[in-house]
Structures are given as C-alpha cells and as structure tokens.
Amino acid sequence: MATVRFEGRKENRQKLLACGFETRGDRLFLCRDLANGQMRLDLTVEADGTLTTAVTDVAAEEEYVLHLVPEASGAFVGRVRAEYQAVLDEICERCYDPTAFAVGQSLKLVGYVRESYGEELEFLWEKTPDCAIWRRADNRKWYGLLMVIPKRKFGLDSDERVEVLNFRHNAAKDGTIVDGQRYFPAYHMNKTHWVSVLLDGSVPTGELTERLDRSRELALKKE
C-alpha cells in the first residue's frame, strides 16, 4: 500500500463520486484494472483526505509493488508503472482542486464555507494560482477572496508572503473596522465595499466566519 499526495491540491469529494468512487462508511473507494486485467488498482480516500493505493496481482492475489521501485525495470513493470501513474494523473486533474492555501485559518474558512453553504473556492486565473474566490451559487456574486501576497502591500515593513482574506463590508451600516493593524483597506479591490485581513491569527477564526456570513448577505444586495 502506498500513500499518494498531490501537492497544492485538495480533494473534492463530490468530484470523486462523479469520477466513480463509491462510499463505504466515511471512506471512498475506486477499483481500476491495469495491464489488461492482470493487475487491480484499489484507491482509497480516507475521511481525512489521505489517498492510498494498492496494486494486486489478480492471478496470485498478492500485492504488487515493483511499480513503486525506481530501480525495477522491464517491459511489464514499465507498463504497470505507466498505467498506474496515468490513473493518478487523471484522478488528480478531475477530482482534486488546486489550492495554494495551507495555514490553519484558511483551511478552517474553506471548511466552514463548504459545510455552511456547500460552496467551494474557485480558481479563476491560471496565471495566479494563489488567488481564489467564493461566490454565491444563486446569483454568482463574489463574497470572499483568498490570496497570498507580501505584507508590504499593506504598508508593513516585511516582504513575507501571507495568506489574506478579502470580504465585503458595509461601513455605513456596520461601522468602520479598518485599523491598519488587524483590518486593512482592501488590496486590489474596491476599498469602499471590501476589507482585507491577514490570516495570521491576529483575528480569531470565529470572528472571520461571522464576517464571511455578513459578506455573503451583502452579496445579495446592490452596492
């Protein structure tokens, strides 16, 4: 059995199911034939998103591992290795969404939006894979933007790249929150209607989920 990691990608369970994975408890399973049915590839996605694979020699009913050994050569092992990798490439492309976000707060916000509204981050710009948006499923209006940018963009004396959330905010109704320490004028967006916050723990996650809820409400209205 081998553990597979797709760097910079996050599993999308709805896409996995559409791709043929079956639910068994809190796991997802998929079986594929390799080498014209001589080998069987079993893929398992655990509840925590971990992907494991196992290749079995069908005739012998024994696990096959030579495809994982770089030094192993020969026509047959080469074929199994190539077909195995082709399946992984397909699963990665079809079922795993790109994500540049790794810090705890970003991941918690992604999970919160998914569980609360069933909406996923959308990566709209191929040239900026570290920028993604949330938008309402009903009217397609944006209410959140995640990105990775240098702190210096906010007037801070550092080139450290940090994960940032942009959200809608109605200062006239809800009061001004921009303070230059926790909340900043929105980077690269309308500063009248949007605010930026660094996802470095300076603002509690619970406060941020409330901001996102309000931002999503505001996305129903005309600015």
N, C-alpha and C positions, 0 to 999 in steps of 0.2 A: 504494500500500500504506500502511496506517495501523496504528500500534501502539495497542492499547487497554489501559487499566489500570483495574481495578476496585479502587478504594481500600478498604482494610480487608477485602480478600478474598484468599483463596489457592486456586489451582486444585486440584481433586480429580480426579486422572486416572481413577480408577475411575468417577466420575460422568460425566466427559467421554465415556468409552467407552460408557456406558449411554445417553448422550444422542445417540449416532450418530457420534461422532468415530471415525476409522479410524487405525490405527497404520501409519506409514511410517518405518521406521528408529527414530530417537529423537524423532520429531515426531508430532503428532496433527493430522488434517485433517477438516474438515467442509465440505460444499457445500450451499448453500441457494438456491432461486430467489427472486427479488424481482420485483415489478411483473409478475406473471402470466407469469414466464419470460423477460421481456425482459432482465433483468439476472441475473447469477450472483454470489452472495456466497461467497467462499472464506475460511475461517477456519483459521489455523494456530497451534498451540500448540507453541512450541519446547521443547527439553529443559530450559531454564532457567525455563520457565513463561511466557515472553513470548507474548502473544497478538497476532497481526497479522491484518488483514483486507484483502481486495482485492475490489472490485466491478468486474465486467466487463460491458460491453455485448455481449450474445450475438451479435447480428447483425453488428456491426462488429468483434468480437473485439478491442476496445480497452478499456483501463482507464477506468472512470468515476469521477470524483472530485467532481462537483458537490455530492453529498450531504454532503461534508465542508467545503463553503464556506458559512459562515453567511449571507453576503450573497446567495447564489443563491436565487432564488425561482421560482415556477411550480408548476402542479399536479403535473407529472410528478416534478420533483426533490423536491417535498414528499412525494410518495408513496414514492419510493425512500428518502428520509431516514427517514421514519416506520417503514417495514418493516425497514430496516437496524437502527434503534435497538431495535425490538421483538425482533429476533433476539438482539441483545446483552443486552437485559434478561432474556430467557429463559435464555440461557447463564449469565449471572451468577447468577441465582436458583437454577438447577438444578445447576450444576456447580462453583460457587466458594463455598467455605466462609468464613463471616465469621471474621476474626481481628483482634484488637487488638494482637497481639504483633509487635514489629518488631526488637528488639535481637538481636544475633548469637547469644547463648546460648539465648534462647527458640527461635529458628528451628532451631538445631542440635539442641536437645532434641526438637522436633517431628519433625525428620527422623530422629533416632535411633530414636524410638519407632515411627515408621512403618516403617522398614527392619527393625527387630529383631522387631516384634510385629504389624505390619500394623494397628495401632490408631491412630485419629485423635482429635484433640481434639474434644470435644463441647460445644457452646454451649447450655446448658440453660435459661438465663434471659434472656428477651428484654429485660428492663429492665437487665441487667448484661452488655452485650456484651464487656466487658473481663475476663470471668471464664469459664474453660472447664476441663473435666475430662478426664482419661484414666481409662478403666476397662477391666478385663479383658473380653475378648469371651466368655469361657466362663461366668463367674459374675456379671458385670456389677458387680463391686465396684470402687470407686474406688481408684486408687493414686497419682494426681497431680492437682494443681490449679494452673493458671496464672492469675494475676490482676494487675491494675495498681492499686496503692494508694499513698498518701503514705508517705514514710519515717517520718513522725511516728507512724504506727501501731505502730512498733517501738521507740518511745522515742527516736528520733533527732531532732535539732534541725533539721528541714527538712520543708517541705511538698512537696518534689519528688516527683512520682509515678514509681514504679519498677515494673518487672516482677518478680514474685515467684513462686517455686515452693513449693508445699506437698507434702510427701511423707510416707509412713508411716515410722515409725522405732520399733524395739523397744529402748528404752534399757536395760531389764533384761538383755537378752541381748547387745546390740551396744555398750553403753556410752553414756553421755551425751555429746552433741555440741553442745548449746546453749551458746553462749559469749557471746551478746549483741553479737558483732562480725561473725561470718560466719553463724552459725546462730542462729535466734531461736525462741522459743515460737510455735507455730503460730497464725497470725492467723485468727480466726473459725472455728477447728476445735478438736477435742479435743487439748489440749496434752500429754496423756499418750501419745498414739499418733501424733501428727503434729508435724512441724517445718517452719519456714519458712526460706527462704534468698533473699536479694536477688540477682537475676540481673544483677549489675553487674561481674562478673569477679572478685569477691573470692574465689570458689570456682571452681577450674578445671572446665571442662566435663566432662572425663573423670571427675572425682570425682562430679559430679552425675549422670552416666549410671549410675554404679555405685549411687548412692543410689536412683535410679529402678528399677533392676533389683531391688534388695533390697525396695523398696516394693511392687513388683509381686508378689514372692514372698509378702510378708506379707499381701497381699490374698487369698491362698488360705486363710488361717488365720483362726480366730475371735480377736477381740481380747479 
